[in-house]
Amino acid sequence: MTDVPADPTSTGTGAGAPTLDPLLLEIVVCPACRADLDLRRPEPARVELACRGCGLVYPVVDGIPVLLVDEARRP
């Protein structure tokens, strides 16, 4: 595995961490209301996707967005 520079789509805390594909971020939408999602990093070790429409926040686990309404939380 090669080192990956830190960027906004990095889902880990340092080089070599898995990343979210920027193309994925462009096409994925909220399963509840179909609005766009924004990548957020509330803590260095935690990444989530927040809906611009309804406000639900979806976790990202091991670089994979968990886009299940039942797993989302309200901010």
TIDREN-471636 format. One record per residue: x, y, z of N, C-alpha, C in turn. Coordinates in Angstrom, 3 decimals, padded with zeros to 6 digits. Layout:
N
SITE      n.px      n.py      n.pz     ca.px     ca.py     ca.pz      c.px      c.py      c.pz
SITE         X         Y         Z         X         Y         Z         X         Y         Z
...
//
This chain:
75
SITE      n.px      n.py      n.pz     ca.px     ca.py     ca.pz      c.px      c.py      c.pz
SITE   000.850  -001.177   000.000   000.000   000.000   000.000   000.889   001.230   000.000
SITE   000.559   002.208  -000.803   001.356   003.418  -000.883   000.789   004.475   000.050
SITE   001.630   005.426   000.413   001.176   006.521   001.261   000.245   007.425   000.471
SITE  -000.806   007.860   001.144  -001.784   008.737   000.525  -001.713   010.070   001.247
SITE  -001.506   011.174   000.542  -001.446   012.468   001.224  -002.784   012.794   001.884
SITE  -002.710   013.503   002.996  -003.932   013.905   003.686  -004.722   014.854   002.802
SITE  -006.011   014.608   002.682  -006.896   015.486   001.931  -008.291   015.397   002.525
SITE  -009.230   016.232   002.090  -010.564   016.229   002.677  -011.313   014.914   002.530
SITE  -010.945   014.071   001.565  -011.656   012.813   001.385  -011.013   011.663   002.136
SITE  -009.928   011.913   002.861  -009.272   010.861   003.626  -010.160   010.453   004.783
SITE  -010.331   009.147   004.973  -011.183   008.664   006.051  -010.386   008.215   007.256
SITE  -009.076   008.346   007.211  -008.244   007.942   008.336  -007.552   009.130   008.948
SITE  -006.571   008.834   009.780  -005.907   009.913   010.491  -004.545   010.249   009.923
SITE  -004.045   009.487   008.947  -002.718   009.787   008.433  -002.486   009.154   007.091
SITE  -001.221   009.192   006.677  -000.853   008.627   005.390  -001.145   007.140   005.365
SITE  -001.572   006.658   004.219  -001.874   005.248   004.070  -003.297   004.893   004.473
SITE  -004.067   005.864   004.934  -005.436   005.605   005.348  -006.328   005.460   004.116
SITE  -007.414   004.691   004.215  -008.330   004.570   003.088  -008.992   005.912   002.798
SITE  -009.403   006.121   001.566  -010.035   007.382   001.185  -011.376   007.123   000.521
SITE  -012.218   008.158   000.517  -013.460   008.119  -000.237  -013.163   008.679  -001.618
SITE  -013.615   008.011  -002.618  -013.411   008.446  -003.999  -014.183   009.746  -004.226
SITE  -013.525   010.797  -004.692  -014.227   012.058  -004.957  -015.393   011.893  -005.935
SITE  -015.276   010.985  -006.885  -016.380   010.728  -007.810  -017.594   010.186  -007.061
SITE  -017.347   009.328  -006.087  -018.440   008.792  -005.271  -019.155   009.927  -004.550
SITE  -018.396   010.856  -004.004  -019.001   011.984  -003.292  -019.853   012.856  -004.207
SITE  -019.518   012.879  -005.493  -020.295   013.668  -006.448  -021.629   013.022  -006.786
SITE  -021.712   011.697  -006.737  -022.931   011.020  -007.193  -023.816   010.490  -006.072
SITE  -023.263   010.307  -004.881  -024.055   009.748  -003.799  -024.996   010.815  -003.230
SITE  -026.212   010.397  -002.886  -027.216   011.307  -002.326  -027.819   010.681  -001.077
SITE  -028.498   011.477  -000.310  -029.168   011.009   000.897  -030.280   010.033   000.514
SITE  -030.308   008.852   001.128  -031.374   007.905   000.799  -032.744   008.337   001.318
SITE  -032.788   009.256   002.264  -034.069   009.695   002.821  -034.741   010.763   001.966
SITE  -033.947   011.763   001.486  -034.569   012.876   000.767  -033.939   013.174  -000.592
SITE  -032.885   012.458  -000.952  -032.195   012.588  -002.243  -031.389   013.890  -002.393
SITE  -031.118   014.579  -001.289  -030.283   015.789  -001.352  -028.808   015.392  -001.362
SITE  -027.940   016.343  -001.722  -026.495   016.104  -001.728  -025.968   015.909  -000.309
SITE  -024.829   015.213  -000.225  -024.179   014.956   001.056  -022.843   015.678   001.113
SITE  -022.501   016.201   002.284  -021.223   016.863   002.513  -020.361   015.994   003.417
SITE  -019.082   015.894   003.089  -018.121   015.162   003.903  -017.749   016.010   005.107
SITE  -017.828   015.416   006.299  -017.446   016.121   007.527  -016.494   015.254   008.322
SITE  -015.619   015.908   009.073  -014.693   015.206   009.953  -014.778   015.883   011.326
SITE  -015.754   015.470   012.164  -015.922   016.097   013.472  -014.761   015.799   014.435
SITE  -014.093   014.691   014.219  -012.913   014.300   014.995  -011.912   013.722   014.006
SITE  -010.614   013.760   014.305  -009.626   013.230   013.363  -009.853   011.772   012.970
SITE  -010.384   010.970   013.865  -010.559   009.546   013.576  -011.969   009.207   013.101
SITE  -012.836   010.207   012.936  -014.226   009.924   012.543  -014.598   010.763   011.332
SITE  -015.222   010.105   010.367  -015.687   010.775   009.150  -017.161   010.450   008.988
SITE  -017.912   011.417   008.483  -019.340   011.200   008.260  -019.806   012.020   007.074
SITE  -020.966   011.659   006.563  -021.592   012.379   005.460  -022.867   013.019   005.984
SITE  -022.981   014.335   005.826  -024.137   015.067   006.330  -025.015   015.517   005.168
SITE  -026.305   015.305   005.311  -027.261   015.677   004.268  -027.536   017.175   004.306
SITE  -027.501   017.800   003.134  -027.798   019.232   003.015  -029.293   019.504   003.141
SITE  -030.107   018.493   002.885  -031.557   018.671   002.906  -032.185   018.409   004.264
SITE  -032.242   017.144   004.656  -032.938   016.768   005.884  -032.059   016.807   007.129
SITE  -030.729   016.901   006.947  -029.833   017.020   008.092  -029.347   015.713   008.691
SITE  -029.795   014.570   008.172  -029.306   013.300   008.704  -027.805   013.189   008.475
SITE  -027.120   012.521   009.406  -025.675   012.343   009.322  -025.387   010.845   009.264
SITE  -024.700   010.428   008.199  -024.406   009.022   007.962  -022.946   008.728   008.298
SITE  -022.675   007.632   009.008  -021.286   007.301   009.345  -020.533   006.742   008.148
SITE  -019.216   006.865   008.196  -018.331   006.224   007.227  -017.480   005.258   008.034
SITE  -017.604   003.960   007.731  -016.912   002.913   008.480  -015.897   002.234   007.569
SITE  -014.636   002.283   007.960  -013.556   001.682   007.166  -013.572   002.156   005.718
SITE  -013.873   003.441   005.524  -013.874   004.007   004.190  -015.134   003.752   003.384
SITE  -016.140   003.134   004.006  -017.384   002.807   003.302  -018.537   003.593   003.919
SITE  -019.229   004.432   003.135  -020.388   005.153   003.667  -021.526   004.189   003.988
SITE  -022.068   004.307   005.190  -023.202   003.482   005.603  -024.452   004.324   005.390
SITE  -025.056   004.171   004.213  -026.186   005.010   003.821  -027.512   004.330   004.129
SITE  -027.682   003.979   005.390  -028.916   003.384   005.878  -029.596   004.394   006.807
SITE  -030.838   004.726   006.525  -031.548   005.709   007.336  -031.575   005.272   008.798
SITE  -031.696   003.981   009.059  -031.729   003.493   010.431  -030.407   003.676   011.164
SITE  -029.299   003.809   010.420  -027.972   003.997   011.030  -027.589   005.476   011.121
SITE  -028.380   006.355   010.518  -028.087   007.791   010.534  -028.499   008.392   011.866
SITE  -027.929   009.562   012.133  -028.294   010.289   013.360  -028.645   011.720   012.999
SITE  -029.377   012.355   013.888  -029.667   013.781   013.747  -028.517   014.549   014.377
SITE  -028.132   015.682   013.800  -027.012   016.456   014.385  -027.375   017.056   015.734
//
